[in-house]
Amino acid sequence: MTRIAVINPNTTPSMTATIAHAARLVAAPTTEIVAVTSSMGPVSIEGYYDEAFALPGLLREIGHAEREGAAAAVIACFDDTGLDAARAMVRMPVVGICEAALATAAFIAKRFTVVTTMERSRVPIEELAQRYGMAGRARIRAADIAVLSLEDPNSGARDRLRSQIVAAIAQDNAEAIVLGCAGMADLAHTLQAEFGMPVIDGVGAAVKQAEALVSLGLKTSKRGAYAAPLAKRYHGALSEFAPA
């Protein structure tokens, strides 16, 4: 059995449950999904400030997962929160759901649109699309949705999401849709049937990428950028994170 840790970097257990369900739907029978909620940090990650304070809790859980025998980890936030730091910290593969979703979309569509939550989240995702070499193929739209409103069926969030998908098809000539928030993971199959086009959930895409890396016997390179951090002292509340 291959154990994959799926880490929710925010501290909302109900969102972790949504993420876990999406991960288990696509996981191979030989894969054990261990879904984890961060024990410290914001209840949702909406912008750079939240992201910064999500990092310590996320890294704590990544390190614990590797020590407990996980073969790979998925960071279930579409900002790919802490992805580089996590890769530097551990040897197991660590997959971000944005990078996995964009790569998956690129296999099946020339042009695609990411529909995310709030305007403040759109710019970080545009920067990630550029970093991952997808800026010429991916458009990014914000549906003006607070992350936690996705869990409230009376919030109107899902209707606003649908409206942006309609606009992406009409205005962006989108050939596929990428859901730009882990909290949307449970909507992919419904929206794919409704719109008759590929709809990619980053959680599922990341789980399959993680399985592939494990099957290929690949681990994170420890040469260069992802070399283990240098041993040094950290002070104050962050002392537990000091590299050995």
N, C-alpha and C positions, 0 to 999 in steps of 0.2 A: 504494500500500500504506500503510495506517494502522498506525503502530507504537504499541503500548500496553505500557508497562513495568509488570510485575507484581512488586512488591517484597515479599519475605519479610523482615520486620523482625528475625527471629531468625537465628542463624548456623548452622542445620542444613540442609545442602544436600539431604538426602533429602526433607525436608519441602518444599523449593522444587520438587523434581521432581514431587511429588504435586500441588502448587498449579499448576504449569505445565501438567500434563496436563489438569486440570479446566478451566483457562482455554482451552486450545487446542480442547477438545471443543466449546465453544460459540461460539468466535470465528468471525466471518464469514471467507469465503475471502480477502477483501481486508485482513484484519487480521493483522499480525505481532505475536505475543506474545513479548516479551523478558522472561524470568523472571530475577530477580536475588536472590541471597542477600546479606544485610547482611554486611559485612566486619568488624564489631565489635559486641560486645554479647552478650546471653545466648543460650544454645542453645535456650531456649523462653521464652515470655512468659506468666507465670502470676502475675498480680497487679501492683499498682501499682509495686513496687520494680523488677521486671524491666522494666516498661514504661518507666520513667524512663531506664534505661541503654540501652534499645534506640533511643532517639531520635537520638543523633548519627549512628549508622551508617545509620539509615533516611533521615535528611535528606541525608546525603552522597549516597546512591544516587538519591534523588529529583532532586536538583540535577543530578547526572551524566546522568540519563535525559533531562531536558529539553535539556541542552546537546547530547546526542547525537541529538536529533531526535524524541523521543517526542512523540506528540500528546496523550497522557493517561497517567495513572498510577493503579494500583490498590494500595492498602495492604492486604496479605493477612494481617491479624491481626484477630480479631473484636473486640478492644478498640478498634478504629479508632485505633490507636497513632499519635500525632503528626499526626493528620489536619489540625487547624487550623493547626499550625505549617507543615506542608507546603503548604497552600493559600496561606498568607501568603508563602511563599518563591518560588513559581513561578506562572506565568500559565496553564499548561496545567491542564485539569480533573484533580483528584485525588479518587478515589472510595474510601471505606472500605467494607469488606465487610459490616460490621454494618448501616450505614445502607442500603446497597443491598439487603441481604437482607430487612430489615424492610419497606422500601418495596415490594419485590416480593411478599412475603407478603400485604401489605395489599391488593394488587390482586385477590387470588384467595381470600382467607379473611377472615372477620370476627374470628375468634379463632385464635390460633396460639401454639405453644410453642417457645421456643428451648431446645435441649438443649446445654449447654456442658460443659466439662471438670471443673474443680474448684470447690468452694464459694467459694474466694477470687476466682474469676472471675465468679461469679454476680452479685455486687453491682455491679461496674463495668458489666456488661451491663444490669442493671436501670436504672442511671443513664442509660445511653445510650438505652434505650427511652423513658424519660421525656423526655430531651432531644429525641428525634425525634418526639415526640407519639404514641407507641405504647403508653404505659403501661397504658391501659385495654383494650388488645387483646392484648398479649403477656404470656405467663407465661414465667418463666425457671427452668429446672431445671439442676442440676449432677449429673453422672453419676459423680463421684468418680474421674475419669480423669486421670492425668498426661498432658500433651500428647504427649510422646515415646512413651508406651505405645501410642498409636494405630498406631505402625509395627510393633509386635510382635504377630503373630497369636496368640501364646500368652499374652498378658497378661490376657485376659478383658475388655479395655476395650470391645470391640465388643458383647459381651453386656450389659455395664452400660449402654451407650448404648441398646441395644434395650429394656432394662427400663424406662428412663426414657421412651422413646417410648410404650410400653404404658401407663405411668402417666399420661402426658400425655393420651392418648386417653380413658382411663377417668375421670380426676379433673379434668382441665382442660377437657374437652369440646373439645380441640384439633381444628381443621379442617385444619391444616397444621402441618408441623414445619420449623423452621429449625435447621440444624446450626451450632452456636455455636463453631466452631473451624476455621481454615483446614486443619488437619491431617485433618479429616473430609471434605474435598472429594471424595475418590474414592468415598465411600459413598452419595452422594445417590441415584443411579439404582437401586442395589440395594435401598436402604431404601424408596424410593418404590414399587417393584414388590412388595416384601414386605408393606408395610402398606396398599397400595391408597389412598394419599392423597398430596397434594403434599408433597415434601420439598425444601427450598430450600437450596442451597449458596451461600454468600455470594461465593465467588470467581467462579463463573459469573455470578451476578447483577450483580456489580460490573463485570465485563468488558462485559456488554451495556449497562449504564448508561453506561460510558465511551464505547463505540461511539456511543451515541445522542447524547451531548454533542458528540462530534467531528463527527458528521453534521450537527448543528444549527448548527455553527460557533460554539459557546459556549466561552468561557474563564472562568477564575476572575476575579471582579470584583476590581478593585484600588482600590475605594472603601470606606472604613470598615474593618471588622474584618479583611479580608484584604488591606489595603494593604501594600505592600512594607515590610519592617522598616526602621527608621531606621538610617542609617549610624553605626557606632560601633565602638570597639575592644573585642575580647574578649581575655582574657588566658589564659595557661597552655595546657593541652591543647586548649581549645576555640577557640583563636585562628583556626583555619581557617574557623570558622563565622561570623566577624564580617561583618555586612552591608556590602556595598561602598558 
